[in-house]
Amino acid sequence: MYLLEIVLFVAGIVLLAIGYRRNLRNLLLAGAVVLFLSAALGSFVEGYIEGYSQSRSSH
């Protein structure tokens, strides 16, 4: 999971740099979304797994 977060973080930084240099707003937006995903992905996956395991144990 940590490797995926690092890869997303680096990809977001690269997209932001390219979008800023070439003045491409879509790349800037994509970079911002990828950076958001890199920060939120770990918590989302942990919460999903916890909720799934609790629903399976209650049956």
Order of alpha helices (4+ residues) and beta strands (2+ residues): alpha-alpha
